[in-house]
Amino acid sequence: MPSQSADNSTRASEQWSKDKLDSDLGLNQDPDEIFRSILFDEYATWTEGDGADAPVFFGDLNLDQIVHSLTTGRDEYNLRPLFYLPLKRPETVRYRQDVFRDLENSELLQSVRSFAAGMRTMRAHLALSEKRYYKRQKQACFLDAVETYCNATAGLTQGLIVALPNSSGFQGLRDFLIGYSGSEGFTTLTRETETVRLGLQKVKYSVHIQSARVTVDRNDVDGDYSQEVLQTFEKFRQADPRSHRFKVPASIEMNHIEEHILDLVAKLHSEIFAHLDEYCRRFCGYCDEVIARFDREVQFYLAYLEQMERVKKAGLSFCYPQVTSQSKEVQALATYDLALANQMIGARTVVVTNDFYLQEPERIIVVSGPNQGGKTTFARTFGQLHYLGALGCLVPGVSAKLFLFESIFTHFEKEEDLQNLRGKLEDELIRINDILERATENSILVMNESFLSTTLSDALFLSREVMKRITGLNMLCVTVTFLDELAAFNETTVSMISTVNPKDPQQRTFKVIRKPADGLAYAAAIAEKYHLTYDAVKARVGAKHGEGSQS
Amino acid sequence: MKVFLMFRDHDFSLEGTAPANAEELIQDLELNTLFHATAGDDKFLLEVAKSGVLATLKDRESIHYRQEVLADCLKFPEIAREIYAISVEAIERENHIWGYFLMTSPDSLLRRSIEALGLFLASFERLRKLCDEHGSKFHSEGFGWFFAMITQELDDAYLQVVKDHLQRLQFPNGILMTANLGPDFRGSDYILHGLEVKKLRWFEQVQEWVGQIGHRNGAGLSFEVDPRDEAGFRALEALRTEGIIHVATALGQSSDHILSFFKALRLELGFYIACLNLKEKLAARDEPICRPNPLPAEGEALRCQGLYDVCLSLNTADRVVGNEVAGENKDLVVITGANRGGKSTLLRSLGLAQLMMQCGMFVPAEAFQANVCQGVFTHFKREEDAGMRSGKLDEELSRMSTIIERITPGCVLLLNESFASTNEREGSEIARQIVRALLEMNIKVFYVTHMFDLAQGFFRDRMDSFLFLRAERLDDGTRTFRLLEGEPLPTSFGKDLYTRIFEAQGSVAAGAVRST
């Protein structure tokens, strides 16, 4: 029979999807008003429904892949919206960066992870309790859930006290938890849970089955026949035998025979089972709103840290970027495409890192050079880096200074369709125009191979026009192009070129370096391979010369 | 219960006992011929022979232990073969029981285990009978221990206990078990309590049983499943299964334990059966065998008469030539002389004899004594490989380097035409340095070589501890395949061979004569 109390208890598990937190669950005293969220500081504005959809540029920058890998295995937390919301205020970025810094403390991280694991287990118990048909089984699951919740919460509180966090996020949480743990509600919950559990652990019974008759008794009987059998034949044992293990399906619904037996057991042990009934009625709404919210939101950090761990194993670095809305002199050292790095884990391929910087009055990076040289990857990296920085995350690289944008726009070549050249060009122009209409000086634009579908002179003309407008907007931009002419467009453009290393085809991404476009990059790469570049030849001749002059 | 026919104090195992250079030994000494001769078509015996021969014993006592057991087997081959047959039969019949069934439920495991136990019980009784009748004839320590163990462990009282279990496991009085409240309040930690089967008349049994139930009703609560409630009976059956699951597992395990005993018996006795097989094959060829005399590692003591290559013999219809080697106080034996003169054959014979002695086997010779060594290593010239002409010396050196990584003082190294892939001067110099180092490291070296520079160099040293053997070649160019003591000579008579082959093509290829 489904029981009312066990039904109510599962409501806690649904709270996130509704995001309407029932604050009056009867347990929490006045929560510390200052702490609300581990993701947003007190000034952050965030309204319900934000981040429902992925930003339009997600696919172009392969951020969709990154978020996919971040959220895989964490469906229950509904994390995607959290990754769809870049922050607007540098203070909030720092709020999150500080939380990340605290999580570098392995003890703190461990206690957060244990807490999260506990809450996961708790929800699994609640879900089971929901599923169960038989009242006693619902109660069993409910008791498991509450027990797990108490342990997880107490563990986190203790962990945070010991870890001495520095971030205002974790400090706020710690203070909240200290108040909550000492509250009358929580201490009663913990004590009652223990009492009921201990009582149930003492229950022992015997079952005798003789054809259709089942007899249940309190009495203990001594002796274990299987041991007796084992001992009789133990002397033949030579080495470890094959195992005869049968998997008893773990969570099968009780059948009516088992129910009947349990009812008889409950009759034989009536006191403890009456106590259990009362317990379930009393504590049905036990879960605290702030704790539940933290449990979800901290997954944002844990997910990102896990991804970082994986990528770091490949020898790549992450850093805390300096994120500002004041300066467009952005820069990054040894950065890389995180989506690509993710793919390459375990693939024995080397992910090549790149550097970039812009100095006043530079705004536009023009990437040219041979194909397959990592140009598009470089452009994506630029966009990714700014986006991840604006999420308050660490970013790929050794050091980085990033601009806190208002909006990001991307313009990537769509599937090539030779049947429809005019339509395609037209479509491209419409899209670019739309972007330039909406963009401001605080936007970032990433363009990849525009105007491939028209003649060279057309492309040159159109590109120049677009460049003029971009320059006029004074926004940050990376554009990948086959048109060398754009590389030295004006004083705001910086030329970067891709290089190829044909010697080592294992390298899937290549260096993009700051250098004037000369159309000879590939020839230079080949020469490099044979140590016949101008520099290499000069150095080799010079070395011999050096030997000669010394003598 | 341990078999201990192979070692005084531990089990013999097929796995993990072969030395790291097993593959080289098999290839260079053509051991597969030996293994197949011992096993016939029996794949199991083949594995036993292989592991037995390759797992070199390193002390005289262990060798002696096996030599004694083997002596018993050679004396009473029929009894040894019958014990072996009991073990093989038990294993095969047990396999038959399980062969057709998947162990889907504890209940079927329980039933089949009971069947297997019944079968093993019969094998035990046969083993006991054999032991009672013939045990006293066997004098080796190994068999003495084995028969004593059978008498003691499989006595009548024990066999009766086994029979009782087979009865109780039918659960005529229903099953009684205790449990706790597990996860989700389902019963857990079920423990089954064995209800004795009393030897009562049927009505007494009923009374007893009613009394038991009555007693239980006094304190416990009971219910009865409605006869029409099919789901209820299924549930009851599932519960009963939970009760017997451990005893089924225990019985399955017990049955496995007994099986593993028979497997150990088959394995350890199998080695001696393999020896018997080989002995019979050699006897059919009139070839002699002898019990070798393993001597302590100190003081070079190799000496043999009528030593022949057992593998060559097995591949030849006629008797093969035996050789005499007087290698006392020698730590380097250099074998030179005519091509096809029996040099490699002697080298192989020496290696084979050493291995066979050190696994407790007999040795193919009229008489054989040698120091117990720590391991046999081989470095034989490999067939030309068209693909890697330039890498030949590299390959040789790399193999030698591997040997050097593994070899220890007290080992024996057999070199066959090593370092002949480069020019003689270079090859000799490489070889000289290696051999000298090895000798100083107390490693015994046998070296078949054409390199006159090398052989002559050792000869000039006139060391007392060097022995020089030369393939005998009569003045008319005839080879006797005998190796005699003699100074290395500057040519190896390759010309003869060349002439013979080119003048009488085909006749050589047809003869069962070895290359080199």
Interface residues (C-beta under 8 A of the other chain):
Chain A: L128 R132 R136 Q137 Q139 A140 C141 D144 L200 Q201 V203 K204 Y205 S206 V207 H208 I209 Q210 S211 A212 R213 V214 T215 V216 D217 R218 N219 D220 V221 D222 G223 D224 Y225 S226 Q227 E228 V229 L230 T232 F233 E234 K235 F236 R237 Q238 A239 P241 R242 S243 H244 R245 F246 V248 A250 S251 I252 M254 N255 H256 I257 E258 H260 I261 L262 L264 V265 K267 L268
Chain B: M1 K2 D11 M103 S105 P106 L109 E153 V161 V162 H165 R168 L169 N173 G174 I175 L176 M177 T178 A179 N180 L181 P183 D184 F185 R186 G187 I191 L192 H193 G194 W209 I213 R216 N217 A219 G220 L221 S222 F223 E224 V225 P227 A231 G232 F233 A235 L236 A238 L239 R240 E242 G243 I245 H246 V247 A248 T249 A250 L251 G252 Q253 S254 S255 D256 H257 I258 S260 F261 K263 A264
